[in-house]
Every structure is written in C-alpha cells, then in structure tokens.
Amino acid sequence: MLRTVLNAFVIAVVLPAIWLSQAMACTLRLGVETHFPPHIIKTEKGWSGLSVELAQRLAREVDCDVILIESPWLRAMRQIDKGELDIVSHLTFSPERQQRFAFIGPHHLEQIYLVADPTAIPALSSVEQLANDVDLTAIAMLDGAYYGEDFARLQAQPGLKRQLVYINNNLDKMALLNAGRVNAVLEDISVLRYWQSTHNNVSMRYRPLLAIHKGPVYFGFNKKTLSAAQLQQLESAWQKLHSSGELAAIVSRYQQADSELGVPPPQPHL
C-alpha cells in the first residue's frame, strides 16, 4: 500500500515537472529587426509581417510559442552565440554559418538591387563597375549582410570598399537615401516596393537599377539551444506546411503588384 501511495506521489509530482520543462523548452526566441516591412512590421498594435507570421505558424505546428525579441542584425548574431536567441530570419546559407545554424526553409527568395534615383548617378551595366570605374561616394548596406561569394570578393576591393556605408538596421537605409545622405542603397525589391506603397510619390523616383544578388534566405535555428530532434521536427513541419499550401496562403496577404513574393521549395540544411 505504501509503495502504491509513493508511486502515485511520484507521478503527481514528477510528471507535471516534466510537462512544465517541455513547455518551457518549447518557447522559441526570434530576433526581429525594428522595422523591416513587409517581412517584419512594428506598429502600436504589435508585431506582424511575413517572416513573423511564417515563424509563428511553424512554431504552432510543433506546439511551440514564439517570443519576439527586438534586436538589430549584428546584435542578434551575438545573442545567437550567447544562447539568448533561438531563431533569426533572412539568413543566407553558407558552410561557415551552418556550423552555428540549422537552415529551415527557405522562406523567401531575396532579390537585392542597387537602388537609386537614375537621374542622380551614372548609368551602370555591371556590379564590377562599382569596384573599378564608377564611384557613387556613399552606398548604404546592412552591416553583416552577405550577398554571396561574388559580391563578397568585390566588396573587399578598395574601389567598392570605400563607397560602402554600413548601417545597423534596414529602416535607416531608405531614410538616408530619401534624405540625400547616401546616393544609393542595397535593398531587396520587396522592401523597396512596400516602402514606396506606404510613402508619398517622391519615393517613386528611386528605381532598382542593378541586380546585386538573388538567392534563397532561411530561418536560421540555433544549434546551441535546440536539439537535433527538435530541428528535425521543425524541418518536417515546414515541409508539411509548404506542401499543404498554408505557407503560400500567408504570403498572399503580403503580395505586391510587381514584386512577386513566394516561398521557394524546401531546401533544408541541418
């Protein structure tokens, strides 16, 4: 009888503790930029945006909650290393980054352009001109952004290196361009079109003039804070949501006329 009572006591005490531990372990901390529409949108009512909704839907599929932690890009990278964040979005795959991140997605096909007023800068036909022939004085880009090996090589050359102005968050890039503080920015076409749709007609003078980089970007999940089993579960959930069309349904709410968004087929790197 005593053993039965003890067993019942253990079940009553230990199982709730296990359930609580599992619930606590299944809270995913997502680092978000201050404002990066249409992907991350901050208003007085709270957070929304394409990346936010996709992350929340993925987390819900595996019975997890998402906590949004406001953090500029470079700070988010430091927080990943310290184990203070579990997820970042818009991460370009590289073998070096795979040591720290499991890449689930991709969630977006990024299309980075040199954006400027075409009447204010010389005509350009290639990125190489920026490294060798054309000096635009000041080109704003996100500090820590990676646009593939080809651009990284040009970025290190003195001709382009002296023109680049590194900005801590995406919101400031377009503000600097509009204020005449820089002559061009490197920006995703979806971000440019959203910005133009929410600002006055003056913004329409800026055009995507030169393609810089095109490629998939992912949710990066922290390998320090998430187990291999959790990462596999998240990857399987993403596959399921993509196949069912649920991810496409979320994307449709942020679609823009001439900047087609979409969720590319899953290409995980765990």
C-alpha positions, 0 to 999 in steps of 0.5 A, spaced: 500 500 500 505 504 501 509 503 495 502 504 491 501 511 495 509 513 493 508 511 486 502 515 485 506 521 489 511 520 484 507 521 478 503 527 481 509 530 482 514 528 477 510 528 471 507 535 471 515 537 472 516 534 466 510 537 462 512 544 465 520 543 462 517 541 455 513 547 455 518 551 457 523 548 452 518 549 447 518 557 447 522 559 441 526 566 441 526 570 434 530 576 433 526 581 429 529 587 426 525 594 428 522 595 422 523 591 416 516 591 412 513 587 409 517 581 412 517 584 419 512 590 421 512 594 428 506 598 429 502 600 436 498 594 435 504 589 435 508 585 431 506 582 424 509 581 417 511 575 413 517 572 416 513 573 423 507 570 421 511 564 417 515 563 424 509 563 428 505 558 424 511 553 424 512 554 431 504 552 432 505 546 428 510 543 433 506 546 439 511 551 440 510 559 442 514 564 439 517 570 443 519 576 439 525 579 441 527 586 438 534 586 436 538 589 430 542 584 425 549 584 428 546 584 435 542 578 434 548 574 431 551 575 438 545 573 442 545 567 437 552 565 440 550 567 447 544 562 447 539 568 448 536 567 441 533 561 438 531 563 431 533 569 426 530 570 419 533 572 412 539 568 413 543 566 407 546 559 407 553 558 407 558 552 410 561 557 415 554 559 418 551 552 418 556 550 423 552 555 428 545 554 424 540 549 422 537 552 415 529 551 415 526 553 409 527 557 405 522 562 406 523 567 401 527 568 395 531 575 396 532 579 390 537 585 392 538 591 387 542 597 387 537 602 388 537 609 386 534 615 383 537 614 375 537 621 374 542 622 380 548 617 378 551 614 372 548 609 368 551 602 370 551 595 366 555 591 371 556 590 379 564 590 377 563 597 375 562 599 382 569 596 384 573 599 378 570 605 374 564 608 377 564 611 384 557 613 387 561 616 394 556 613 399 552 606 398 548 604 404 548 596 406 546 592 412 552 591 416 553 583 416 549 582 410 552 577 405 550 577 398 554 571 396 561 569 394 561 574 388 559 580 391 563 578 397 570 578 393 568 585 390 566 588 396 573 587 399 576 591 393 578 598 395 574 601 389 567 598 392 570 598 399 570 605 400 563 607 397 560 602 402 556 605 408 554 600 413 548 601 417 545 597 423 538 596 421 534 596 414 529 602 416 535 607 416 537 605 409 531 608 405 531 614 410 538 616 408 537 615 401 530 619 401 534 624 405 540 625 400 545 622 405 547 616 401 546 616 393 544 609 393 542 603 397 542 595 397 535 593 398 531 587 396 525 589 391 520 587 396 522 592 401 523 597 396 516 596 393 512 596 400 516 602 402 514 606 396 506 603 397 506 606 404 510 613 402 508 619 398 510 619 390 517 622 391 519 615 393 517 613 386 523 616 383 528 611 386 528 605 381 532 598 382 537 599 377 542 593 378 541 586 380 546 585 386 544 578 388 538 573 388 538 567 392 534 563 397 534 566 405 532 561 411 530 561 418 536 560 421 535 555 428 540 555 433 544 549 434 546 551 441 539 551 444 535 546 440 536 539 439 537 535 433 530 532 434 527 538 435 530 541 428 528 535 425 521 536 427 521 543 425 524 541 418 518 536 417 513 541 419 515 546 414 515 541 409 508 539 411 506 546 411 509 548 404 506 542 401 499 543 404 499 550 401 498 554 408 505 557 407 503 560 400 496 562 403 500 567 408 504 570 403 498 572 399 496 577 404 503 580 403 503 580 395 505 586 391 503 588 384 510 587 381 514 584 386 512 577 386 513 574 393 513 566 394 516 561 398 521 557 394 521 549 395 524 546 401 531 546 401 533 544 408 540 544 411 541 541 418 
